Amino acid sequence: MYALSAPRATELHDFGTRIAGGFADHGVVVPKTPSKTLPMPVPNQALPGGYQLLNYRIDRQISRGGFSIVYRAFDETGAPVAIKEYLPSSLVLRTEGDMVRATSAENMTSFRYGMKCFFEEGRALAKINHPNVVRVLNFFRANETVYMVMRYERGRTLQQQIQMRQDQMSERFVRHVFMHLLNGLREVHTHKLLHLDIKPANIYLRTDGSPVLLDFGAARQTLTSNRPKLAPMYTPGFAAPEQYRDPDRLGPWTDVYGTGASMFACLAAFAPQAADARMQEDHLVPAKRIWSGQYSDNVLEVIDWCLRLDPLERPQSVFALQKAIRDIPPKKRKQTFLGSIRRRLFSEISP
């Protein structure tokens, strides 16, 4: 039995579709403008710099999403750590001080359940010690919520790397990142956990180029029949079809889909068509058609294999995926004039 997906909020700045040289939010539904101006929700206040959280001193906020806030902090020896604070904006509010308050009695039930799952996630990840998986050092309860302490890494996300590049990534780079990442993901699956939110924003590249799999927020919930009903949210383009409508079919092949979608994004600089839309009308052009002659057939066929809509048609394990791409020398990429025109035309017409 694998630990399955917990509902989580999708950050507004998740990986986007390239439009006119920039990035636009991908898969975010924008409501129609109402006749009246609605009040903006009050954001949760982050812990201030200098705040003492048990044995850790908060330095500054690193990032925030709809589900948590991440801080850089220092332990009692002065070593930097990253601390994730469970703070779902849809359930609780902190406008001042350090205490977290649920916004309703109903939300309190869901919030407490989420705290339990978050704590269990920390306990499970603390057992994993792998160079390509984020290292959990501690987890504890304080301020009416829970915290997870992780090793502080220096570098940038794969999403940032994609956005910084003006041309296609080399096959050597793509192979290096994902072969190492799959080693870490295989270790995660060995511990009967699923990630369920693999995407470039959750793949961190250290300064030495080695990847680290981040943010197991989607992996914290064990499938039970009596859990509180929370509306799940996924990252469009990277979530597998079964995550939308068939949670009983989740498995290692679900993370394989996210891996293939992330490899696709490295080549295209945008996410593939969202799986729920593909199930209605599939417009995804196979990688082997888009980049034929620019990357090896092997890596293109692997991407297309991972992005099959039917879970049974994908690699059924990380080992099977690794076997498909291991020890095959990358074909030297040839950038032809026709290939350049084809790639530019595809990027302009792709949704």
N, C-alpha and C positions, 0 to 999 in steps of 0.2 A: 504494500500500500504506500503510495507516495503522498507527501504533504502537498496540498493543492492550493489553488489561487485564492488569495484574499482580495476583496474589493479594495481598490485604491484609486486615488484621483490621478488624472493625467495632467502633468504640468503643461501650462500654455506654451512653453517654449520647447516642447519636445521636437524631435527631428522634423524638419519641414520640407516642403516641396520647393525646389528652386524656381523662382519667378523673376525674370528680368534682372538676373545677376545677384539677387538677394534670396532670402529665405522667408517663406510665409508659413504660418502655422498650418499643420497638416492634420486634417481629421477633426478639428475643433468646430463644433456646431455653433454658429452665431445666431442668436435669436433675433427675430424681427424687432425693429425699434418700436417700443411701446409709445402710446400717445402721451403718457406721463413719464417723467424722469424718475426711475426707481432709485432708492438709496443704495449706495455701494455697500457691500458687506464689510464689516470692520475686520481688518486683518489681525491675526494673532500676533501679539507682541513677542518678539524674540527676547531671550535672556540677554541682559546687557554685558558688555565687555567688563571683565574684572569680577564677574559673579562667581562665587565659590560653590561648586556643585560637588558635594562630598569631597573626594580627593583631587578634584579637577578644577582648574581656573579657566573660565570661559574667556577666550580671546576675541573672537568675532564670528558672525554668521557667515557660513560658506555658501549655503544654498537653502532654498525652501520650495516645497511643493504643497499640494493639497493635503498631504498625509503626514508630513513631518518637516522639521527644521534640522539642518545639519550645521554644527559649529566646529570651529577649530578651537582646541583647548590645550592646556598643558597639565601633565600629571605632577605629582609631588617631586619628581626628579627633574622637572623642566622639559621633559620630552613631549613633543607635540602629538596629539591624538585627534581623531575626528569623533564627535559625539552626535548621534542621531536622537532627536527627541520626538516621541510619538505625540503628534498634535494634529489630528484630523480636523481641518477647518469647518467641515460640514457638521461636526458633532460637538465641538467644544470651543470655548473662547477664553482668551487671556488678554485683557486690555491693560492691566497694570499689575505690578508685583510679579510673583513667580508661580502662583497657584493656578491650576487649570480647572475650569468649571464647565460642566456639561450645559448645553443650551436648553435642554428639556429632559423630562424623566425618561422619555422613550430613547432619546439620544444617549442617556447615561448607560442604559442596558447595552447598546451597541458599542459604546466607548469602552466599557469594562471588558466586553468580549474581545474587542480589538487589542486592548492592553495584554490580555492573556495570550493572544496569538503572537503579538510582537515579542513578548517575553519568551515564548516557546521558540520563536525564530532565532532569537539570540542564543538560546541554549543549544539549538541544533547547529548553528553556524560556528559556535565556539569549539565544537568538536572537529571542525574541518581546518586543517593546517596545510594549505597548498599555496604555492607561490602565485597561482593565477586566480585565486579566490580571495576576496576581501577578508582580512583577518579580524575576527571579533575578539577583543581582549577582556571585556567585562560587560555586564548588563545589570541594571538595578532599578529600583523604584524610588521616586522622589517627586515632590510637588504635585502629587495626585496623578502622576503619569509615569511612564517608563522610559529608560534611556539605554542606548547601546553604544559602547565605546569600541572604536575600531582603530586599526593602525592608520596613521596619517601617511598618505602617499603624495608624491610630487609628480606632476605631469599634466596631461590634459585628456579629455574624453575623446573617443574615436569620432564622435559627432563634431567636436571642435576641429579635429584634424581634417575631417571631410570639408568642413566649411572654409578652412584656411587655404585649401589647395585650389589652384586654378585649372589644373588638368587632371586626368585620370590617375588613380593610384596604380602603382606597379603591381604586377601579380606577385612578385617576390614579397612585397610588403603585406599584401592580403593573406598570402599563405602563412607568413610568419605569425601574424596576429591571430589568425583563427586556429592554426594548429596548436598553438600554446593555449589559447582560450578553451579549446575543446578538452585539453588535458584537465583543466580546472572544472569544467562542466561535467566531465565524466566522474570526477571525485564527488561532486555534488549529488549526482544521481546514485552513486554508490551508497550515500547516506540516506537514500529514499526521500530526497527532496527534489522538487522541480523549481526552476526559476520563474518561468512564465512571463518574463518581461525583458527578454534579451533584445537589445537595440543599441545603436551606437552611443546613445547618451549614458548607457549603463556599462559600457566597456571603457575602462580607464587605461591609458597608455602611460606607463612610467617614463621617466626621463631616459632610461636605457632602452626604451622601445618595447618592453615586455608588457603584456596586457593583464588587467585584473578585472574580474567580473564583480560588478557592484550591484547594490540595491536589490536585495532579495525581498522587497516589500510584497511582491506578488506571491511569494512562496510561503507566507506565514500561516495560512489557514488549512487545517485538516478538514477533509470533507466529512461532515456529520449531518444528520437529518434535523437536528434541533438548533442549528446555529441561527443567530439573528439574520434577518433578511436585509442585506445591504445591496444597493445597486452596483454591480461591477462595472468598472471602466477599464478600457484597454487602450493600448497605443496603436492607432490605425496604421496599417501597413506592416507591422511587425507581429501582431497577434494572429495566431492560427485560427482557422474557421471554427474548430471545436471549442475555443474559448468563448465564442459568442453564444453558442446555442446548445452545446452538448458536453457539459463538464465531466460527465461520466467517462468520456473518451480521452481525457487528458493523460499524457504520458511523456516519456523522453522525446518522442516524435514531435511533441508540441514545442519543446525548446529547439528542436532541429529546425522547425519552420522559422522561428525567430533568428536563428543563426544564418539560415539561407537568405532571409530578408536583409539582414545586416550586411552580408557579403554583397548582395545586390546594390545596397545603398553606397557601398564603397566605390563601386564601378560607376553608378549612375549619378551620385550626389543627390539623390532623392529616394524616398521610400517607394516600394512597389505598391500597386493598387491594393487597397484594404481588402482583407479576406471576405468580409461580409458583402462588400460590393461585388467581389469576384463571384461569389455564390449566386448572385442575381444575374450578372452579365460580366463574364470574364474578358477583360481587355488587356490583361498582362501579356506583353510580348516576351517570349522566352529569351533568356540571357544569351543563348547560343545564336539567336537570330540577330540580336542587337550588336554584340561585340565579336562576332565571328572574325577571326584573323587578327584580333587585337589582344586576345587572351587565349590560353590553351583550351582546347575542347574539354579537357578534363575538368577544369575549374568551372567552366560555364555549365556543363552537364550536371555537376554537383549542385550548383545554385538552383537550377531548374528542378532537380530531383527533390531538394529540400522544400521547394515552394509548391509541391503538389497539394491540391485541395483535400484529397482523400488521405487521412492519416496513415492508412495501411499502405499507401503507395510511396511514402517517404522512408528514409532510413529509420529503422526501428530503434536504434541505439546510437549513442555517440561513437561507440567503437566502430559500428558499421560505416558511419560518416568519415571517421578518421581513416579507416582502411581504404575508402574510395579516393582520398586525396593525398595519402601519405606516399612519400618517396617517388613521386612523379615529377620530373624536372619541368619547371614552367617554360612554356614556349615563349620565345622572345616576341614582345608585342610590336606589331608593325602598324604605325599610324599612317594610313593611306588617305589620299584626298577624298575618295568615295566614302571611306569609313568615317571621316570627320563630318562630312555632310550628313550621313545617315544618323550619327549620334546626335548632331545638333537638331535635326528635324524631329527625331524621336522625343528629345527633351522638350521641344516646343509643343508637340501635340499630345504628350502624355498628360493624363489628368493629375 
